[in-house]
């Protein structure tokens, strides 16, 4: 978090406002979640990318090639032969695995012949990022202006930065809309050039797309190459991060020889239902925002007023659960994120527990738990968190919990059975009676 902190801030409330300024929907500000962090953050993505490159520089076994363009690959029976161009020359290399994280127009996906499932949502929007001189001229929350004449988004990014998204409507010239004169006119309500220094401007098509396959032989897809969603739930980059978190430990296990290649199929099994749930939520919000018919907007506003009169609770933006896979045991806690506890000395339990996988148990430790980091709830080093771990187990009537390296709960139950089931799952074997 240290390198990322300057580029993020906890998310403020998220409001959908109609043309008269009335609130159609309001999502509360972010709170500290079970993982010990705020549930939502506003992020300045270029700053995050800088922090990631700084972190990558700590690893001498990682070779970063900036300014290189991927040109294609050919499966060769033992992986892939891949090519790239740099400095006017063509280069080749071999890889056992190729992970295509190359964006919405992914050449990796196209070369692999993987199609896309299209939700039929396609809206062009102008996106403008700017440095802000005076925050007082801006709303103190994220706002979707649901104005039929031109739906508009105004949202903070990292500290000192803001983003605007303007729907491109009939009559707009897609070339002139990105010119300074047009952007200054659109930004005038927020102080215009006197208050804002534009850093980036571009027209994007907001899509709902999911790749039909996320793995084809030695080729894997992640991020926008695997799925694209409109930004109305603010989850696009988050989806790529979740992909990386889900895939990294599995790919490492396969490369070490600790698991068969079929383990990698569980990424799509687990992540696709989650991605589709978020995409459908974002498209639903987008259809509210993108209403340009005044009569339809009037009905929308009336329905929002009726919900307010009934005192319906404010909506939330829950992350849907993972789909089932052999790497989830199938009990009630399986597939959920394991919580992070914070000690009186402000130590975080993730830092104490280490990389994982973890077996946390209240009863006796199993005789053979090789390959797992074992911890007794309430004993050192977990005693610094008081009874938090023991209470979590007791609330679920469980003797033990096994947590994957991505902090996802594999399952709960008797410690010895969890160890056997984990080894069976890692070996690609079915779990007999795992949910029992």
N, C-alpha and C positions, 0 to 999 in steps of 0.2 A: 504493500500500500504506500510505502514511503515515496517511491518514484512517481506513482500515479496521483497521489493526493493533490498536487497543484493544479491538476487538470479536471477535477471532478467536484461536485457539490451535491448534497442530498436533494432529492427532487422536491420542489414545492407542490402545492395543490395543482390539479390539472382540471381546467374548466372548459366546457363547451358553451359558448355564448351565441345567442341569436342576434339578429340585426338590430333589435331594440336594446341590446345589452343584457337581456335576461339570461339567467343560467339554466341551460338545458340539462346539464349533468355536471357533477363535481366530484372528482376523485380526491380523497384527502392526501395531505402531504405524506412523504415517506416516514416510516418509523423504524426503529431498530427491530430487526427480525430475529428469528430463532437462530440464525447463523452468526449473530453478533455484529452484523453490518446493517446499514439502512436497506430497506426493501427495494428502493429505486434511487438511482443517481442520475444526474445530468453530467454528460461527459463531452469534453472537447476531443474528438477522435484523433486529430493530428498529434496532440499532446500525448495521448495514450500510445500512439505508434512510436513516438520518440522514446517514451519510457520502456516500451517493449524492446526496442533496438538496444537501448542501454543495458537492459537485463541480458539480452542475448549475447552481448559482448563479454559477459562473465564466463561464457562457456566456450572453451577453446575447440571443442569438437563440432561447433556449429559454423558453417561457412555461408555467409550472406553475400549474395551477388546482386548489388543494386545496379540499375541501368541495363539489366539483361532481360531479353524477351524470350519467353518460352515458345518454341516452334512446333512441338509435337512429340509423340512417343510411339513406340511399337512394342507390343508384348513379345518377349523372346523365350518364353517357357520357364525362365527363372526369375522373372521380374519384368522390367521394362528397359528399353534403350530410349533415352530421351535426348532431345536437342534444345539448344538455346542459342541466341545470337547476341553478341556484345562486341562493341568496338569494331564493327564492320566485319566481324568474322563469325563463322558458325562453329559451334562446339557440341560435343556429344558426351554422354555419361551413362552409366548403368545404375539402376536402383532396384532393390528388392521390392520396394513399395513406392507408389507415387500417390501423394495426397493432393488433390486439386482444390486449392483454396483461392482460385483465380477469378472470383467474382461472377457477376450475373451472366456475362457473356462467355463464361468458362470454355476455353479451348480444350482443356482436359475432358470436360463433359462431352463436348461435341466430338472429339476424336474417339472417345470410348463408345460413341453411338447411343448415349443415354438420353431419352426423351424427357419432356416435362409435362406434368399434369397442371393444366391452366385453370385457375378459379374464375377466369373471365373478368377480372378486375384490372383495368388499364387506364390510368389517369395521369396525364402529363402535368407536372408542377415545376415552377421555378423555385430553386433553393438558393438562399442568400445567407452567408455567415458573415458576421461583423464583430469588430471590437467596439465596445460601448464606452463612451465618455461619461455619461450620467445615467445611472440605473434608475433614477427617480422619474425619468420620462417613459419608463417601460412598466408593464404590468409586473406585479410581484409573484406571478404564478405562470404556469404554462397555459396558453389560451388557444383554443380552436375557435376562430371566428366563423360561425356557420352562416355566412351572409350569402344569399343566393346569387348576388351579382359577382362575387369573387370570394369563395371560401379561402381562408388564410390561417396559417399557423404562426404563432409567435411564442418562442420557447427559449429559456436560457440553456446555454451549453456549460462549459467549465467556467470558472470565475472570470468575469470581465468580458464574456462573449455571449452573443445571442444568435439565434437562427430564425429566419422567416421562410415560410413556404407559401407560395401563391399559386393557386390553381390556375392553369391556363384555360381560358374560357373562349367560346366562339367569338371571333373578331380579333383575337390577339394574333400578332405577327410573331411566330416562334423565333425569328431572327432578331427582331427589334426588341423583344421583351427582355433580352439579356443586356441591352445597351444601358449605359449609365443614366441617360435621361429617363428611361422607363423605370429603372430601379429606384432612382431618387424620388420619382412621383409615388411609387408604391410604398416607400419607406417614410414618406413625409409625416404620417401620423405619429411616428415614434422619434421625431427629431431630425430625420434626414441626414444629409452629409455633415451637418454641424455636430451631430451626436454620435455618428456611426462611421467607422472606417471599414469598408468592405474588404474582406479577405478572400472570399470565394463566391462565385455565382455560376449556376449550371441548371440546365433543364433535365429533370429525371422523369422516367415513367414509373409510377408506383404500381407494382404488380403483386399478384398472388400466385406463385408458382412453386411446385415441389417436384424434384427429380424422381423419376420412376424407380431408379436404382441408385443407391449411395455407394455401392461397391460392385465392381465388375473385375473379377480376378485380382490382379495386384494393384488395381486403381481404386482409390477411394475419393469421395467428394465431401466437402465440408463448407460451411458458411454459405454465402450467396450462390456458390456453384451448385449447392444441393437444394437450396430453398430461398425464396424471396418473398417478402411480405411488405405491405404498405406500412408507413412509419407511424400510423395513428396510435399505436400502443407503445411506441419507442422500444421495440424489441429486436430490431434487425441485427445490430451488432451483437446483442446479447445472445442471439441464436447461434452465431458463429463461435462465440466463447464457450457456450454449452457444448457445441459439437467437439471443440478441441479438448475440453475437459473430459468428455465421455470417451473420445477416441485415444487420447495420448497414453493412458495407462494400459489399455488393451493392446495397442500396437507395440508398446514396450514389452509386454508379456509375450507376444508372439515372436518378436525379434530375439528375446532371451531363450526361446524354446520352452517357455513355461506353459504355453497354451497353443492349441492348433489355430490355423488361420480362420476357421469358422467362428472363432470368438468375435472377429471383426464384423460379422453379420449382425451382431446384437446392437450395434450402434443405430442402424436404421430401425430395427425392431423397437428400440426404446425411444429414440428421438423423434421419429416421424409422427406418431400420434401427438406428441407434445407440440411439435412445430405446427401441425395442422390446427390444433386447438388455438394457438396464439394467432396464426394467420387468419383464421375465421373470426376471431375476436377483433383483430385489427381491421378486417374488411367490413365488419358490422359497424365499427366506429367510423370508418371511412364513408360508408353510405350515408351516415348521419351528416358528416361534414360536407360531403360533395354534392349535396342537394342544391341544384340551381333553378329548379322550378318553384316560383313563389307560392303557388297553391300547395305543393307538396311540403314546402318549408312551413307554411302556416299550420298544416295538420300536424307536422312534427312538433312545432312549438306548443300547440294545444295539448298534445299527448304528454309532453314534458310537464306542463302546468298541472295536468291531472295527477301525474305521479307525485309531484310535490305536494298537492293537496292531500294525498293519501299518506303523506309522510313516509314514503318508501325509503329504505336505507340507501345511503350513497353506494354506488357500485365500486367494486375493487377491480384490480387487474391481476387476478391470480394466475400463476404459472401452472398449466395443466400437468397432471402426473405423467411420468414416463410410461411407455407401453411395456407390456410383459416381454421378457426374454429369458433364456436359460441363466442369465447372470443376475436374476432376481428370484428370490426363493418363493415368493408368492404369499407370504403372510401379511397381516394388516399393516405392519410398519415397512415392509419391503418396498423399495422404490422411492421412499421419501428421503429428503435430505436430513442427515444427522445434525443435531443442533451443535452450536459452538457455545461453550460456557466461558465466562470471564471471571477470573479470580479477584480477590480483594486487592491484590497487588497489580491488577490490570493485565495479567497474563492471559493469553487466549489458549483455549484447549487444543486448537489445531496445531499450534506451535509446540505444545508439550507432547502431543501424540505422534507427530511426525508424518511421514509420507503415507503410511498405510500399505496394505490393508490392516485394520485393527480388529482384534477380538477383545471386547470389554465384557467382563463377567463378574457376577456377584457371588457365584459359588466357586467350587474348586476349578482350577485351570485344567484343561484336558492334557492327558499325558503326552500327546504328540501334536503340537501346533506349529511345527516348523514352517517358516515362511510367513508367519503372521506375527504382528506386534501385539503381544498380549498384555492386558492391563486389568488389574482388579479394581472394581469400583470402590472408592473410599480409601484405598491404600495408596501409598506413594507411587508415582508422582501425582495421582489424581486427587489426593486428599486436599490439595490446595483449593479445589473447587467445592469443598464441603461435601454435601450429599447429592449433588446435582446428577451425577452419573447413576448412582444407586436409585435415586428417585425416578429417573427416566425409565430404568428397567422395571421398577416396581409398578409404575403406572401402566405398563404393558403386560404385567404378569410374566416377565421373561427372565430367565436365568442369565442370558447373555445376548449380545448383539454383535454381528459381524458387519463392519463398515468397509466398503470398497475404497480404493485410493482416491476416487472422485467425491468422497464424502457422502455417497448414496448408500442407504442401508441395504445390504444384501439380504438380511433376514434376522429374525430373533428366534430364541428357543434354547434348548439345552446346548451347552458349549460344544460337547463332543460331536453332536449331530451337525451343528453349524460348520465345524471344521470339515467333516466328511462331505457335506453338501457343497461347500466351497471348492474343495478339491475336485469333486465330480464335475462341477460346472466349468472349472478351469480346464479340465481335461476333455470337455465336450460331451460328457455323459449326462443323461437325463437324471433329474433328481427324483428319486422314488419317494412319494409321500412327503414332498418338501413342505407343503403348506400345513401339514398336520401339527 
